[in-house]
């Protein structure tokens, strides 16, 4: 068995490999079926596997597929940890592991970053009864970010608008405008939604059901698409002055970054799942980290998102342009080469060992 065998070519294969590996490792499984079908008309689901004693107070929680198409990386890492490295068979006494596979299964199956509601799950964890966050930069650029018609002029016009905005406000402000999250344009990118998504509600229910007894929780949420190729950036959303950041730095090392101070490749976020985890588990000490694996240069990644957004908002997902657009967004979040897969699983396994050692 090789590392490459742990990665699947599509959502269905990834789910099959995860459930088979979890079953072989004597995990307790639960399937949570999504209300919308995949592109082949078949059902898709978020799958949960528990390893270790049911009464465990200290737990490692591993998430994959928060951003749909990024599930290729997260699923491969989870399967490899179960099958090749045998992580579930050598847990420290009294510790448990909860694996959540494909928490956004619709996006995973359709090779989209967003949910079936076109919502970025890492912008959806807000209080929708309160005033919604503003993003005036996105408002200014919305017309070129999500054009109604995809022509040869669409990209040059958007690039010119982006350059003008960066010249006026700075590159960091452009990053926030594009990816910080927005709540006014439901057919745009990085849309945070107008209500909790199915995936958010499902994750909330999983946490309530499985983690009610938890006293200490390590959360690793596997992502891809930001940073240098194959490098797993360890990102937290807590400020450096917080206990949560200090724990993460003590557990994982000095390379841990924060979205709060510009040290991360990620823009500052509102409504992210790492922050939400601490709110969902107020009875526990939560140390939450996103493990973000780089793929392609950032410009290629953002253009793949813009094109895919147009395809589903204004185009035809089964039409003549779909194949090239889907090829590009898949490549932006999943590198189909053995060296990249090896880098993913090695850094993931190290993070799991560090978390379990700290919990023990």
C-alpha positions in Angstrom: 0.0 0.0 0.0 1.3 3.4 -0.9 0.3 6.9 0.1 -1.1 7.6 -3.3 -3.6 4.8 -2.8 -5.2 6.8 -0.1 -6.4 9.5 -2.5 -9.4 9.0 -4.7 -10.2 10.4 -8.1 -13.8 11.5 -7.1 -16.1 12.0 -4.2 -17.7 8.6 -4.4 -14.3 6.9 -4.4 -13.1 9.0 -1.5 -16.2 8.1 0.6 -15.8 4.4 -0.2 -12.1 4.5 0.8 -12.9 6.4 4.0 -15.7 4.1 5.2 -13.7 1.0 4.3 -10.7 2.2 6.2 -12.7 3.3 9.2 -14.5 0.0 9.3 -11.2 -1.9 9.1 -9.9 0.2 12.0 -13.0 -0.8 14.0 -14.5 2.7 14.0 -18.1 3.4 14.9 -19.6 5.0 11.8 -22.6 7.2 11.1 -23.8 8.5 7.7 -25.6 11.8 7.4 -27.2 12.1 4.0 -27.3 15.4 2.2 -30.7 16.5 0.8 -29.3 17.3 -2.7 -27.8 14.7 -5.1 -24.4 14.7 -6.6 -23.7 15.3 -10.3 -24.5 11.7 -11.2 -27.9 11.8 -9.4 -26.7 9.7 -6.5 -26.8 10.6 -2.8 -23.9 12.2 -1.0 -23.2 12.3 2.7 -21.1 13.5 5.5 -19.6 10.5 7.2 -18.5 10.3 10.9 -16.2 7.8 12.5 -15.3 7.5 16.2 -12.2 5.6 17.4 -11.4 5.0 21.1 -13.4 4.9 24.3 -16.9 6.4 24.2 -16.4 8.3 27.5 -13.1 9.9 26.4 -12.6 13.4 27.8 -9.7 14.3 25.5 -10.3 14.1 21.8 -8.8 14.8 18.5 -11.3 16.0 15.9 -10.3 15.9 12.2 -12.5 17.6 9.5 -12.3 17.3 5.8 -14.2 18.9 3.0 -15.2 22.1 4.7 -14.6 23.7 1.3 -16.0 20.8 -0.8 -13.3 20.3 -3.5 -10.6 20.7 -0.8 -11.9 17.3 0.4 -9.6 15.5 -1.9 -6.6 16.5 0.3 -8.4 16.0 3.6 -9.9 12.7 2.7 -6.6 11.3 1.4 -4.9 12.4 4.7 -7.7 10.8 6.8 -7.6 7.5 4.9 -3.8 7.3 4.9 -3.8 7.9 8.7 -6.2 5.0 9.1 -4.9 2.5 6.5 -1.2 3.0 6.1 0.0 4.5 9.3 -2.6 2.7 11.5 -3.1 5.8 13.7 -6.4 4.5 15.2 -4.7 1.4 16.5 -2.1 3.2 18.6 -4.1 5.9 20.4 -2.8 6.9 23.8 -4.9 5.4 26.6 -8.1 7.3 27.3 -8.0 9.3 24.1 -10.5 9.2 21.2 -10.5 10.5 17.7 -13.5 11.8 15.8 -13.2 12.0 12.0 -15.7 14.0 10.0 -15.4 13.2 6.3 -16.8 15.5 3.7 -18.7 17.9 6.0 -19.7 19.7 2.8 -20.3 16.7 0.6 -22.3 18.5 -2.1 -19.4 20.8 -2.8 -17.0 17.8 -2.7 -19.1 15.8 -5.2 -19.6 18.7 -7.6 -16.0 19.9 -7.2 -17.0 23.2 -5.9 -15.6 25.1 -2.9 -19.0 26.2 -1.7 -22.2 24.4 -0.4 -25.3 23.7 -2.5 -26.5 27.1 -1.3 -23.4 28.7 -2.9 -22.1 29.5 0.6 -18.6 29.5 1.8 -18.8 27.4 5.0 -16.0 29.4 6.6 -18.0 32.6 6.3 -21.3 31.1 7.5 -20.6 30.8 11.2 -22.2 34.2 12.2 -25.2 35.3 14.1 -27.8 36.0 11.4 -30.0 37.8 13.8 -27.4 40.5 14.2 -26.4 43.1 11.5 -24.5 41.3 8.8 -20.8 42.2 8.2 -20.0 44.7 5.5 -17.5 44.3 2.7 -17.5 47.6 0.7 -14.5 46.5 -1.3 -16.4 43.4 -2.6 -19.5 45.6 -3.3 -17.3 47.8 -5.5 -15.9 44.9 -7.5 -18.9 42.6 -7.5 -19.8 43.3 -11.2 -16.4 42.1 -12.5 -16.1 39.3 -10.0 -19.4 37.7 -11.1 -20.1 38.8 -14.7 -23.4 37.6 -16.2 -21.6 36.6 -19.4 -18.2 34.8 -19.6 -16.4 36.3 -22.6 -12.8 36.8 -23.7 -13.0 40.3 -22.1 -14.3 39.2 -18.7 -10.9 38.4 -17.2 -8.9 41.4 -18.6 -11.7 43.8 -17.4 -11.6 42.2 -13.9 -7.8 42.2 -13.7 -7.8 45.9 -14.5 -10.4 46.6 -11.8 -8.4 44.6 -9.3 -5.2 46.4 -10.1 -6.9 49.8 -9.8 -8.4 48.8 -6.4 -5.0 47.5 -5.2 -3.3 50.8 -6.3 -5.9 52.8 -4.5 -6.2 50.8 -1.3 -3.2 48.4 -1.2 -2.8 44.7 -2.0 -4.0 43.6 1.5 -7.2 45.5 1.1 -7.8 43.8 -2.2 -7.3 40.4 -0.5 -9.9 41.3 2.1 -12.3 42.6 -0.6 -12.0 39.4 -2.6 -11.9 36.7 0.1 -12.8 38.2 3.4 -16.4 37.2 3.0 -19.5 39.1 1.8 -23.2 38.8 2.6 -24.9 40.9 -0.2 -24.2 39.0 -3.3 -25.7 35.5 -3.1 -24.4 34.6 -6.6 -20.9 35.8 -5.9 -17.7 34.2 -4.4 -17.0 33.9 -0.7 -20.7 34.4 0.1 -21.5 33.9 3.7 -25.2 33.2 3.3 -28.3 34.5 4.9 -28.9 31.5 7.3 -27.0 28.5 8.6 -26.3 26.0 5.8 -27.0 22.3 5.9 -23.3 21.7 6.5 -23.2 24.1 9.5 -26.3 22.6 11.0 -24.9 19.1 10.5 -21.5 19.9 12.1 -23.3 21.6 15.0 -25.3 18.4 15.5 -22.2 16.2 15.3 -20.4 18.3 17.9 -23.5 18.2 20.2 -23.9 14.4 19.9 -20.3 13.3 20.1 -18.5 16.0 22.2 -20.8 16.7 25.0 -18.5 15.0 27.5 -15.3 16.5 26.1 -13.0 18.5 28.4 -10.1 19.1 25.9 -10.4 19.1 22.2 -7.8 19.4 19.4 -9.4 20.3 16.1 -7.5 19.9 12.8 -9.5 21.2 9.7 -7.7 20.2 6.5 -7.7 22.7 3.7 -5.9 23.4 0.4 -5.3 26.2 -2.0 -3.3 28.8 -0.1 0.5 29.1 0.2 3.5 27.4 -1.3 3.0 24.1 -3.1 2.8 21.1 -0.7 3.6 23.2 2.4 1.1 22.8 5.2 0.6 26.1 6.9 -0.7 25.8 10.5 -3.3 28.5 10.8 -5.3 29.6 13.8 -7.9 32.4 14.0 -7.2 33.3 17.6 -4.9 36.3 18.4 -1.4 35.8 19.5 -2.2 37.0 23.0 -4.8 34.2 23.5 -4.4 31.0 25.4 -5.6 29.1 22.3 -2.8 30.5 20.2 -0.2 29.8 22.8 -1.3 26.2 23.1 -1.2 25.8 19.3 2.3 27.2 19.2 3.4 25.0 22.1 1.9 21.9 20.4 2.8 22.4 16.8 5.8 24.7 16.9 6.9 28.3 16.0 5.5 28.2 12.5 1.9 28.5 13.6 0.3 31.6 12.1 -2.7 33.7 12.9 -5.3 35.4 10.6 -5.4 38.3 13.1 -2.0 39.8 12.5 -1.1 39.3 8.9 1.3 36.4 9.5 -1.0 34.0 7.7 -1.6 33.5 3.9 -5.3 33.8 4.8 -7.1 37.1 5.0 -8.8 38.0 8.2 -12.1 36.1 8.4 -15.5 36.6 9.8 -17.7 33.6 10.4 -15.0 30.9 10.3 -15.4 27.4 11.7 -12.3 27.4 13.9 -13.7 30.3 16.0 -17.1 28.7 15.9 -15.7 25.4 17.4 -14.8 27.2 20.6 -18.3 28.7 20.8 -20.0 25.3 20.1 -17.8 23.6 22.8 -17.8 26.2 25.6 -17.6 23.4 28.1 -14.2 22.3 26.7 -10.7 23.7 26.2 -10.5 23.9 22.4 -7.3 24.2 20.4 -8.3 24.6 16.8 -6.0 24.7 13.7 -6.5 24.7 10.0 -3.8 22.8 8.1 -3.7 24.5 4.8 -1.7 22.9 1.9 -0.5 25.1 -1.0 -1.2 24.1 -4.6 -1.0 26.7 -7.3 -0.1 30.4 -7.3 -2.8 32.5 -5.7 -3.8 34.2 -8.9 -4.6 30.9 -10.6 -6.7 29.8 -7.6 -8.8 33.0 -7.5 -9.5 32.8 -11.2 -10.6 29.2 -10.9 -13.1 30.2 -8.3 -14.4 33.1 -10.3 -14.8 30.9 -13.4 -16.5 28.1 -11.4 -18.8 30.7 -9.8 -19.9 32.0 -13.2 -20.5 28.4 -14.4 -23.0 27.7 -11.6 -24.5 31.1 -11.3 -25.0 32.0 -15.0 -23.7 29.1 -17.2 -24.4 25.4 -17.6 -22.5 23.0 -15.3 -23.0 20.3 -18.0 -22.3 22.6 -20.9 -19.3 22.9 -23.3 -17.2 25.2 -21.0 -17.7 23.0 -17.9 -15.0 20.5 -18.5 -12.2 23.1 -18.7 -13.5 25.1 -15.7 -13.8 22.0 -13.6 -10.3 20.9 -14.6 -9.0 24.2 -13.4 -10.8 24.4 -10.1 -9.8 20.8 -9.3 -6.2 21.6 -10.0 -6.4 24.7 -7.8 -7.2 22.6 -4.8 -5.8 19.1 -5.5 -2.4 18.4 -7.0 -2.5 14.9 -8.6 1.1 14.0 -8.1 2.6 11.6 -5.7 5.1 14.0 -4.2 2.4 16.5 -3.2 0.3 13.7 -1.7 3.3 12.5 0.2 3.8 16.0 1.6 0.2 16.2 2.6 0.0 12.9 4.5 3.4 13.3 6.2 2.6 16.8 7.6 -0.9 15.7 8.5 0.4 12.6 10.4 2.9 14.8 12.3 0.2 17.2 13.3 -2.0 14.3 14.6 0.9 12.9 16.6 1.6 16.3 18.1 -2.0 16.9 19.0 -2.4 13.4 20.6 0.8 13.8 22.5 -0.3 17.2 23.9 -3.7 15.8 24.8 -2.1 12.8 26.5 
